[in-house]
Amino acid sequence: MSETALSDSEYLSRQSVFLGQLPEDSLVLMPTNPVVYRSNDTAFPFRANSYILYLCGWSDPGAVLMAHREGAEWVTTLFIQPRDTKAEIWEGRRVGVEGTVSGWPVDKAHSLEDIADSVTPHLDACTSVYCISGLNPVLDELISGSDGAELADPTPILDDMRVLKSNEEIRFMQESADIASASHIAAMRATFPGIGEWQIQSFIESHFTANKSRWSYPSIVGGGDNATILHYNSNDDEISDGELVLVDAGCEVSGYASDITRTWPVNGKFSDQQREIYELVLKAELAGIESCQVGSPWSSMHHATSRVLAQGLIDLGVLDCSLEDALGDDFNGPFRNYFMHGSGHMLGLDVHDVGGGRQGDDGPERKFEPGMVLTVEPGLYFGSWRTDIDIPDRYAGIGVRIEDNVLITADGPVVLTSSCPKTIDEIEALVGNNG
């Protein structure tokens, strides 16, 4: 790691806003994620905790950000892995304490080896400690052993701050969206009847890697009936001529995620039945995007997509009832047998980002504001394997989802993933066309 993703001024502003909402006699201890092992001594690729990324941009393992008061001022300290030649030979160079002080938006830096001695006096002096527990056992033990310091959760404050993206954040999210869009295009061009789901995954993720990015969540590549399994991720079946493939794949740039879903026929031509379902889902998605207007409630997007899908299912003869009955109470009527998930979610440092959606009992429903980034992703799924509902033979084995990333602005929604084709004509022109 050689530099922060964003400007120092951006991080310092975030720290100021966050710390300004805390009691003066409180202490902040923000650990990053632990290293997680997949087998024996082989670790999963490390990804820093989104909260420490948000506050100071530190992306290496084993870090803790501390903030405490000294007189009238907050002082920030980053505890990091010390320089260690033997460890660096095996694992790579470390920034070290001196490099951290000079290169990161913090006041001080200390070795992790000193954390107990450094933190304990501040724990003894504070009345509340804001910390995400369960990530760092050393911190958890120090806090549990302190006298009188009450544990508080910093995430509600930070979650609310993370809802609106700055111009710097939007720049990274646009870059992430562009890379993911290009990866889907590359996969469409490389698709042919009989292709393996794993091969499409390789086209997608190799494009991420080639652009100095990595996936923001495990890629979903479901052909035929596999497309009707919402979080399918085996990606190990061949896709037969005449089947659709649903690809849900996104990447991240400097921690900021994209999340795109496209569905296409592996032989490059939608059948009549596939076309009917695809056009209905696309119509619903466009209605959902159009509903993303400043001041509208979050649920307006789900309601817009749901009305289109429910009416379309009636028109296609899948449902035999009125629109009111199809939608049901609180939009949980029989149309949900074929559209089982939400219409979208917040997007940012986490692919299912914090602070968004219908707050339910925890607070009022959020309204769209400029600077929000979210997904819009309606779908219809007719798994031939399902026995709990009636699956029309005409549509059996068809699963379609279309998902874009949308920035809310005062002038209306802006689709960050607009370079990724989604009309039937565009898709049919691309699939299998490597020329």
N, C-alpha and C positions, 0 to 999 in steps of 0.2 A: 504494500500500500504506500503510495507516494504523495497523495494529495486528497483533499476533501472533494466531494462531488459538487457542492454548491459553494457560493461565496461565503467568506467568514461573516459578512454582515447579515446574511440570511440566518445563519445558525445563531449568532448573537442576539438577533431580534427574537427568534423563537425562545431562546433561553430567558430573555427578559420578560416576555409575555407570560411564559409558564411560571417562572419564579415569582413574578408579581402577583400571582393569585394564591400564593401559599402564606401561611402564618410566618411571622418573622422568626419564631423560635423553632422552626422545623428544619429537618435535614433531608436531603434528597440523595438516594443511592440507587443508581440506574445500572443494573448489570446487563451485559449482552447475553446472547444465547450460549448454552454449553455446547461443546463439541459432542456429536452423537455418533456412536460406532455402529456400523452395519454388520460387521463380523470380526471377531478377534481384535486385531489392532488396525483394522481398516475403517476409516471414518467416512461418514457421508460428507459431501462438499459443504464447507461451512458457509452459513449465511447469518449475518449479524442480526440481532434483534432490531425490529423496525423503530423502536422508540429511541434507542441510542443512535441509530442512523439519523433520525429526525432531529435530535438535539445537537449532535456534534459531528456526524458523518464518519464515526470510527467503525471500521468494518472488519478488524482483525479479532481473533478469539481472545477470551480471557480478560475482558475489559470491564471496568466499573467507572461510571461517571458520578462524581459526588458534587453536591452544591451545599454550602453552608454560609451562614452569615458571619461577617467580620465587621462589627460596628453597623453602619448603615448600608453596607454593600454585600451583595452576594458574591461568593468566590467559588469558582468551578475548578475541580481537580479530576484528572483522568488517571486512573490506575491501569497500567498496561504491563504486558510481558516485558521483562528487562532484556537487554542485549545478552545473548548467550551463544557464543561461537559454536559450541557443539550442537545445540538445538537448531541453530540457523543453517548449519551444514546440511541437516536432514530436511528441515521444514521451510527454509527460506529466510531472507533477511527480515529483521525486525526494525521498526522505527526507533525504538528506544526512548528513554525519558527525555533526553535533550532534544531529539527530533520532534517529539510530541509538543513540547512547549513552544518551539519555534514555528511549527507547521500546522497546528490545529487550534480551533477557536475555544481554548480553555486557558485559565489563568495559571494553573500549575499541573505538573505531572509527577507521578510517583510509580515506583515498581509495585507490582501486585504483591510482592513479598512483604511489603510494608503496610498492607491494607489494614490488618488488625490493629497495629499500633497507631495508625493515623486516624482510623474511623472511631475507635472506642471513645476518645475524649469528646468527640462531637455527639456521639450517641448519648453520653452521660449528661450533656448540656442541653439537649433538645427535649421537647415535649411530644413531638410527633415526627416519625420518619416515613417519608414517601418512598416506597420501594416495591418493585414487582418481585414477590416472593416465589420461591421454587426454581429459580434459575441459577443461583449461586449459593451452594451450601455453606460456604464460609460466611457470607453476609447473613444468611438466615440464622445461623448459630449466634453470630454477634448480636443481632437484633433481639433474638429470643432471650439472650442472657443479659440484656441491658435493663436498667432500673427505671421503669416508668415511661419509657418512650413508646408511644402508641403507634402501631403500624397503620399507615394510610395508603390508599391506592392512588397513584398518580395518573392512571390511564384515563379516567373520565375527562380530566382537564386536557390531556394531550390528544385524546380522541377528538374532542370538539375542535381543537386547533388544527388538526390534520384534515378536516373536512374540506376546507377551501385551499386550493392549490395556488402557489405563487407562479409568477411568470417563469422563474427558473425551473420549478417543478414541471410545469406544463411543457417546457422545452424537452425535458428528458422523457416525458410521457409520449410526446409526439414522435421522438426518435424511436422509442420502444414500439409504438404503433406502426411506424414505417417499416421497421425490421420484420415484425410479425406479419404484416401485410405482404411483404415481398416473399416471405417464406411460404405462405399459403399459395401464392401465385406459382412459385417454383414447384410446389407439390402438385398443383393442378396440372401443370405442363408435363410433369413426369408420370402421371397416372395412366394406367392401361388396364384392360380387363385381366383379372387373375393376379393383380399386384397384391403383395402382402401388406397388411396394415403396418407392420414393422418397417417396411420400405418407405411408406409415406412418412412415418415418424422420423426416419433418418433424413429425408429431404428437408423436413421442417427444422429439425434440431441442428443439422449441420449448417443450415443458413444462420441460425442464431449464433453458433460458435464462430462462423466465418466473419461475423460482424461484431465480435468482441462482446457478445451477450450470452445469456443462458436462460433456460426456461424459467418462467415464473410459477409454474405448476406442472406436474407430469402430464404430458400430452395425451389427449384422448383421440384415438383413431379407430372409429367403429364402422365396419362395413356391414351392410344388410341389417339383419336383426340386432347386431351388436350396437347399432346406432340408437336403438331404443332403450339402452341401459345408460342412465344419465352420467354416471361416473365410471364408465367402462375404461379400463386402462391396461388390459392384457396385451392388446395390440399384436396378437400372434396368429390371426386367421387370414387366409386368402380371401379376396373380394371378387366375387364372380361377376361375369358379364351380365349387365342388366341391373346390378345393385347400385345403391347409393353408398357413399362414404361420408360420415360426419367427422369433421376434424375440429377439435376444440384445443387450440394451442396458442400460447402467448409467451413472451420473453420479458426480461427486465433489463433496464439500463440504469446503472447507479442505484439499484434498489427499486426503481419505479417500474411498475408492471403494465403490460398490455394483456388483453384477453379477447381473442377473436374466435368465432366459430363460423365455419362455412360448410356447406353440404353440396356434394356434386356427384354426378353419375360417372362411374369409372370408365364407361365406354364413350363418354362425351355427349350422350343424348338422353335427355329426360324422357321417360315414358309418359303417357297421358296421365296415369295415376300419380306418378311422382311429380309431374308438373302441377297438378291440381293442389297437392299438399304444399309444395314449395311456394307457389304463388300466394297461397293463403298465409303462410308463415311470413313471407316477405311483406305482404300488405300489413300484417299485424306489427311487424318490426318498424316499418315506416311510420305507422300511427303512433307507436310508442315513442319514437324519436321526436316526432312533432309535438308530443305532449310535454316534452322537457323544457318548459318555459319558466322563466324567473317568476317566483311567487306561487307557482302551482304546487300542490302537495305531492309528496313522494308517490302516494298511491295512484295518482292520476296516470302515471306511466303504465302501471299494471292494469288499471281499469281499461285504458285505451287498447292495449294489446289483447286483453281478454275479450272485450266486446267483439273485436274483429274475428278472433278465433272461434268464439262461440257461434256467431252468426254464420261463419263459413262452414262449421261442422253441421249446422242445420241445413244450409244450402246444399251440401254434398250428400245429405241423407244419413250421415253418421249419427246425428241426434234427431229425434222426432218429438220436438217440443217447442215451446215459445222461447224467444231470446231470454225473457225474464226467468223462465224455469231453467234454461241451460246455464245461466250465470249463477243462479241460486243466491242464498243468503251470503253476504260478504264475499261474493265472487268465489264461492266454493261449491258450485253446482256441478252437474255431470260433465261439463266440458273439461273439468280438472282430471277426469280419467285419462285424458289424452295430452294434457299439459300440466305436468305435476310439480313444476318448480316455479320460482319467482320470475318476474320479468326482467330483473336486473339487480345490480349491487354496486356499491361504491368501489372505486378503483384508485390505487395509489401505491404506497410502499408495500401494502399487502394486496394480493389479487382480489380477495374479498376484504376490502378495506374497512377501516373503523368509522364509526360515527354516522352511519347512514341508515336509510330505510324507515320502515314503520316502527316507531319507538314503543308502541304498545303501552303496557302498564308503567314503563320506566320514564315516560315523558311524552310530550306532544309530538304529533307526526311532523317530520322534518319537511320543510318546503325547499324547492330548488332555489339556489343562489348562484350568482356568477362565481366561477372558480371551482365548482364541483366537477368531478369527473366520475362517470358511472358507466355501466354497461347496460345495453338494452338487448335482450336475448330470448324472445319467445321461441317456442318449439312445439311440434306435434309428434307423438310417438305411438306407433301401432305395432307393438311387439307381437309377433305371431305365437310366441311362447306363453302369452298371458292367458290365464283361464278365469281371472276374476272379473273381467268385463267382456263385452262383445267387441270383437275386432273384425271389421268388415273384410271379407276376402280380398276385395279390390285394393285395400291399402295394407294388407298384412306384410310385415317386414320392412315398412317404411318408417324412418326416423329422420326428421328435419329440424335443425336449429340454425338460426342465423343471429350472430352476435357482433355488435359494434361497440366501440368506445366513444363516449359522447362527453364533450365539454360544455357546461352550461355557461352561456354568456348573455349579456343584456340584449344582444341582437338576435337571440335564438340559439338553438343547439348547434354545435359544431362537431361533426363526426371526425374524430382523429384518425379513424381507420378507413377513411373514404377511398384510399387508394387500393383497397382490397375488393375485387369485383364481387358482385352478388346478384346481378340480374341473370336471368336464364340465358339470354343471348351472350352476355359476357362470359359466363362460365362455359357454355358449349363451345365458344370460340377458343377457349384456353385449354381445356382438358385434352391431354395427349398431344398438344401442339408444342413441340420442342424446337420448332423452326424460328 
